[in-house]
């Protein structure tokens, strides 16, 4: 488009780049109604608005009415104008494994960057809202081949997999542009894809890895190439920037976290959540960080669930911070701590003060600028929990004198009651 192109509205020439900027702002605000109304003005407006209206599409064939209204409208338009599929950049596809409905719709797309593949069940039990992972091997050949064709035709940079059992791990080697992988309740298998790909296999280089280290623990082992003696890595983690891990009832979780950290040379953001003792940082973080990662790690986030007064509120992260004192570039540390208020939890001021001591070591954390602690007391009723809330606020006011006095760090403390 010429920089001097314009659109005539009445007697006024409006530069086209100004119109496009206006539509971009409407899209940022997720103002679909304004975009739809604007698309009715003229064919040029319609073309610009459709790029934003159909930038993100969700197909959910797992439950009635089996399709979101926008997705239904998109399919009707795409039947008349197939080129409209090139506007879609974000696509979510949710189905049941034995569905025979709409798998070929995936073949329409060629410009998708972010893709979600998830399986559900048509009639989930109200007593078990999380259905068991659905077996990829039970999906129709149409879905399997359509999916393979889809990843061949699109340059996927972000892949979200959810609730899939026996997903062929070799498929990852046909997504060379992949930079973010998020898995939730996923297992991998060595089965070959039912599709002949064009081009050679390439190990994707991840920048972001997001996983739940409970049910997904074997999956991470497979990705790292440590599931068996003959296995090889399915992803390259040497340039991993962000690692987000949630642990649940898995004693080996910290071992995997350490392996992931050892595999990268440039980690910038580490976020961990879980409960003690599965999530216990002592001896697992500092020793796993390479000298180069120590010079790139800028943010650590920890979200522990404290179920007893004996558990260290920071899950021994303070000991790891002491280990890297004086040789780090940390800028931000965030704690989001959950405490069941119906438990007999008695906060120990000495335990909570560990963080103040660790972060106040001379020249220990020269670039640290932000420390935030949020404590959420979960309960079914506000009544009867004001005393523990008051004690937590006393810790916030009195437990971090060095951090507050230094003035170098923006220290934020908050304690609140959250209703379940």
C-alpha positions in Angstrom: 0.0 0.0 0.0 1.3 3.4 -0.9 2.1 5.6 2.1 -0.1 8.3 0.5 -3.1 6.1 -0.2 -6.4 7.3 1.1 -10.1 6.5 1.4 -12.7 9.1 0.5 -15.5 9.5 3.1 -17.8 12.2 1.9 -15.7 15.1 0.9 -12.8 14.0 3.2 -9.8 11.9 2.2 -8.8 9.7 5.1 -5.3 8.1 4.9 -5.6 4.3 4.7 -2.9 3.8 7.3 -5.0 5.9 9.8 -8.0 3.7 9.1 -6.0 0.6 9.7 -4.6 2.0 12.9 -8.1 2.7 14.2 -9.2 -0.9 13.4 -6.1 -2.2 15.1 -7.0 -0.3 18.3 -10.6 -1.7 18.2 -9.1 -5.2 17.8 -6.7 -4.6 20.8 -9.8 -3.6 22.9 -11.5 -6.8 21.6 -14.4 -4.6 20.4 -15.9 -7.1 18.0 -19.2 -5.2 17.8 -17.5 -2.0 16.6 -15.4 -4.0 14.1 -18.5 -5.8 12.7 -20.3 -2.4 12.4 -17.4 -0.8 10.7 -17.2 -3.7 8.2 -20.6 -2.7 6.9 -19.4 0.7 5.8 -17.8 -0.4 2.5 -15.9 -3.2 0.8 -12.5 -1.7 1.9 -13.6 -1.4 5.5 -14.9 -4.9 5.3 -11.6 -6.2 4.1 -9.6 -4.5 6.9 -12.1 -5.5 9.7 -12.3 -9.1 8.6 -8.5 -9.4 9.2 -9.2 -8.6 12.9 -12.6 -10.2 13.3 -11.3 -13.6 12.1 -7.7 -13.3 13.5 -8.7 -15.7 16.3 -11.2 -18.6 15.8 -12.3 -21.4 18.2 -13.9 -24.6 17.0 -15.4 -26.7 19.8 -17.1 -29.8 18.5 -17.1 -31.5 22.0 -20.5 -30.3 23.2 -23.7 -28.7 21.8 -24.1 -26.6 19.8 -20.8 -28.0 18.5 -19.6 -24.6 17.2 -19.1 -21.1 18.5 -21.2 -18.5 16.5 -18.1 -16.7 15.2 -16.7 -20.0 14.0 -20.0 -20.9 12.3 -20.0 -17.5 10.5 -16.4 -18.0 9.5 -17.2 -21.4 7.9 -20.1 -19.9 5.9 -17.9 -17.1 4.7 -15.0 -19.4 3.9 -17.3 -21.6 1.7 -17.9 -18.5 -0.4 -14.5 -16.9 -0.1 -11.8 -19.5 0.8 -9.1 -16.8 1.0 -10.6 -15.5 4.2 -8.9 -18.4 6.1 -5.6 -16.6 5.6 -6.7 -14.0 8.2 -6.7 -16.6 11.0 -3.6 -16.4 13.2 -4.9 -18.0 16.4 -6.8 -21.3 16.1 -8.3 -23.5 18.8 -9.6 -26.9 17.9 -11.5 -29.0 20.5 -13.1 -32.3 19.7 -13.9 -35.8 20.9 -11.7 -38.6 19.8 -14.3 -40.5 17.8 -15.8 -37.5 16.2 -16.6 -37.6 12.4 -17.8 -34.1 12.1 -15.4 -31.4 10.9 -11.7 -32.5 10.9 -11.2 -31.4 7.3 -11.8 -27.8 8.3 -8.2 -27.7 9.4 -7.1 -28.0 5.8 -8.4 -24.5 5.0 -5.7 -22.7 7.0 -2.2 -21.6 6.0 -1.3 -18.6 8.1 -1.9 -19.9 11.7 0.8 -19.1 14.2 -0.8 -20.1 17.6 -2.7 -23.5 17.6 -4.5 -25.4 20.4 -5.4 -29.0 20.0 -7.6 -30.4 22.9 -9.8 -33.4 23.4 -12.9 -33.6 25.6 -15.8 -36.0 26.1 -19.3 -35.3 25.0 -20.9 -36.0 28.4 -18.5 -35.2 31.2 -19.5 -36.4 34.6 -20.3 -33.5 37.0 -18.4 -35.4 39.7 -15.3 -35.5 37.4 -15.2 -32.3 35.4 -11.7 -33.2 34.2 -12.1 -36.2 31.8 -9.2 -38.6 31.4 -6.7 -38.0 28.6 -8.2 -39.1 25.3 -6.3 -41.6 23.2 -4.9 -40.2 19.9 -5.1 -43.7 18.4 -8.8 -43.6 18.7 -9.2 -40.5 16.6 -10.4 -40.8 13.0 -7.9 -41.1 10.2 -9.5 -37.9 8.8 -8.6 -36.0 11.9 -5.0 -37.4 12.0 -4.3 -36.7 8.4 -6.0 -33.3 8.5 -3.9 -32.3 11.5 -0.6 -33.5 9.8 -1.6 -31.5 6.7 -2.3 -28.5 8.9 1.1 -28.4 10.6 2.8 -28.9 7.2 0.9 -25.9 5.7 1.3 -23.5 8.7 4.3 -22.0 10.4 3.2 -22.8 14.0 5.2 -20.9 16.6 3.0 -21.7 19.7 1.5 -25.1 20.2 -0.9 -25.9 23.1 -1.8 -29.6 23.6 -4.4 -30.6 26.2 -5.9 -33.9 27.3 -4.2 -36.1 24.7 -2.9 -39.6 25.3 -0.3 -41.2 22.9 0.3 -38.1 20.9 3.0 -39.0 18.2 6.1 -37.2 19.4 7.6 -37.3 16.0 5.1 -34.7 14.9 7.0 -32.1 16.9 9.9 -32.6 14.5 7.7 -31.3 11.6 7.1 -28.0 13.4 10.5 -26.3 12.9 9.2 -22.8 13.7 7.9 -23.9 17.1 9.0 -21.7 20.0 6.4 -22.2 22.7 5.1 -25.6 23.8 2.4 -25.9 26.4 1.3 -29.4 27.6 -1.5 -30.3 30.0 -2.3 -34.0 30.6 -0.4 -35.2 27.6 1.5 -38.4 27.0 3.8 -39.1 24.0 4.2 -42.2 21.9 6.7 -43.4 19.3 4.0 -44.2 16.7 4.7 -42.9 13.2 2.4 -40.2 11.7 -0.2 -41.3 9.2 1.1 -38.8 6.7 4.1 -38.3 4.4 5.7 -35.0 5.3 7.6 -32.9 2.8 11.1 -32.0 4.0 13.4 -33.3 6.7 12.8 -33.5 10.4 14.0 -30.6 12.4 14.3 -30.4 16.2 12.4 -27.3 17.2 14.2 -24.7 19.4 11.9 -23.7 22.2 11.9 -20.3 23.9 9.0 -21.1 26.3 8.0 -24.4 27.9 4.9 -24.7 30.1 4.0 -28.1 31.8 2.3 -29.6 34.7 4.9 -31.9 36.4 2.4 -34.5 37.6 0.7 -36.4 34.9 3.0 -34.8 32.3 6.2 -35.8 34.0 6.9 -38.8 31.6 6.2 -36.4 28.7 8.9 -34.0 29.8 11.3 -37.0 30.2 10.5 -38.0 26.6 11.0 -34.4 25.4 14.4 -34.3 27.1 15.3 -37.7 25.6 15.6 -39.4 29.0 12.6 -41.7 28.8 14.7 -44.6 27.7 18.3 -45.4 26.7 17.6 -45.3 23.0 15.4 -42.1 23.0 16.6 -38.8 21.6 15.5 -35.2 22.4 12.4 -34.0 20.7 13.1 -30.3 21.5 16.1 -28.1 21.8 16.1 -26.3 25.1 19.5 -24.7 24.9 17.9 -21.3 24.2 14.9 -21.7 26.5 13.9 -18.3 27.9 10.9 -19.1 30.1 10.0 -22.3 32.0 6.7 -22.5 33.7 6.0 -25.7 35.8 3.2 -26.8 38.1 3.8 -29.8 40.3 1.1 -32.1 41.6 1.7 -35.2 43.7 5.0 -36.0 41.9 8.1 -36.5 44.1 10.4 -36.5 41.0 9.2 -33.0 39.9 12.2 -31.2 41.2 14.5 -33.6 39.4 12.9 -32.7 36.1 13.0 -29.0 36.8 16.7 -29.3 37.4 17.2 -31.2 34.2 15.4 -28.6 32.2 17.5 -25.8 33.8 20.7 -27.7 33.0 19.6 -28.0 29.4 19.3 -24.2 28.9 22.0 -21.6 28.7 19.8 -18.5 28.6 16.9 -18.8 31.0 15.3 -15.5 31.8 12.0 -16.3 33.6 11.4 -19.3 36.0 7.9 -19.8 37.5 7.1 -22.8 39.7 4.0 -23.7 41.6 3.0 -26.6 43.8 3.1 -27.8 47.4 5.7 -29.2 49.8 7.4 -31.6 49.7 7.0 -32.2 46.0 8.2 -28.6 45.4 11.3 -28.2 47.5 13.9 -25.9 45.9 16.8 -26.8 48.2 19.8 -28.1 46.2 17.9 -28.1 42.9 18.0 -24.5 41.5 21.4 -22.9 42.0 23.3 -26.0 41.1 21.3 -26.4 37.9 22.0 -22.9 36.6 24.9 -22.6 34.3 27.2 -19.5 34.5 25.6 -18.1 31.4 22.0 -18.7 32.8 23.0 -16.8 36.0 23.7 -13.8 33.7 20.3 -14.0 32.0 17.9 -15.1 34.8 15.9 -11.9 35.6 12.7 -13.2 37.2 11.7 -16.0 39.6 8.1 -16.6 40.5 7.0 -19.1 43.1 3.4 -20.1 43.9 3.4 -22.6 46.9 0.5 -24.2 48.6 1.2 -24.2 52.3 -0.8 -27.0 54.1 1.0 -26.9 57.4 2.9 -24.5 59.6 6.0 -26.7 59.3 6.5 -26.0 55.6 8.9 -23.3 54.6 6.8 -20.5 53.2 9.3 -20.1 50.4 9.9 -23.8 49.9 13.6 -23.3 50.6 14.1 -20.9 47.7 15.9 -18.5 50.1 18.7 -21.1 50.4 19.0 -21.1 46.6 19.1 -17.3 46.5 21.9 -17.3 49.1 23.8 -19.7 46.8 23.7 -17.3 43.8 24.2 -14.2 45.9 26.7 -11.9 44.2 26.7 -13.6 40.8 23.2 -13.0 39.4 21.2 -10.4 37.5 17.9 -11.0 39.1 15.5 -8.0 38.8 12.2 -9.4 40.1 11.0 -12.0 42.6 7.3 -12.8 43.1 5.7 -15.1 45.6 2.0 -15.9 45.3 1.3 -18.0 48.4 -1.9 -20.0 49.0 -2.9 -21.1 52.5 -6.1 -23.1 53.3 -7.6 -21.0 56.0 -9.5 -24.0 57.5 -6.1 -25.6 58.4 -4.6 -24.8 61.8 -1.9 -22.6 60.3 0.3 -20.6 62.7 2.7 -18.3 60.9 6.3 -18.3 62.2 7.8 -14.8 61.9 11.3 -16.2 61.9 10.5 -18.4 58.8 9.0 -15.5 56.9 12.0 -13.2 57.8 14.4 -15.6 55.9 13.7 -13.7 52.6 14.6 -10.4 54.2 17.9 -11.8 55.3 18.7 -13.5 52.0 18.0 -10.5 49.8 19.9 -8.0 52.0 23.3 -9.6 51.7 25.9 -7.0 50.7 26.1 -6.7 46.9 24.1 -9.9 46.7 21.4 -8.7 44.3 22.5 -5.5 42.8 19.9 -5.4 40.0 16.9 -6.5 42.1 14.2 -3.9 41.8 10.9 -5.6 42.5 9.8 -8.1 45.3 6.2 -8.9 45.7 4.5 -11.3 48.2 0.8 -12.1 47.9 -0.8 -14.3 50.5 -4.3 -15.7 49.8 -6.2 -17.4 52.6 -8.7 -19.7 51.0 -11.9 -20.5 52.8 -15.7 -20.9 52.3 -16.6 -18.1 54.5 -15.0 -14.8 55.7 -16.1 -15.5 59.3 -13.5 -16.8 61.8 -10.4 -16.0 59.8 -9.7 -12.4 60.7 -7.1 -13.4 63.3 -4.8 -15.2 60.9 -5.2 -12.4 58.4 -4.1 -9.9 61.0 -1.0 -12.1 61.8 -0.1 -12.2 58.2 -0.3 -8.4 57.9 1.9 -8.1 61.0 4.5 -10.1 59.2 4.2 -7.9 56.2 4.6 -4.7 58.3 7.4 -6.0 60.5 9.1 -8.9 58.9 11.1 -7.2 56.1 12.9 -4.2 57.7 16.1 -4.5 55.6 14.3 -4.6 52.3 12.1 -1.6 53.2 15.0 0.4 54.7 17.4 -0.2 51.7 15.0 1.7 49.4 16.5 0.0 46.3 13.7 -2.5 46.0 10.0 -1.8 45.3 8.6 -4.2 48.0 4.9 -5.0 47.9 3.1 -7.2 50.5 -0.5 -8.1 50.4 -2.6 -10.6 52.4 -6.2 -11.3 51.5 -9.1 -13.8 52.1 -10.3 -15.6 48.9 -13.6 -17.4 48.9 -13.7 -20.8 47.3 
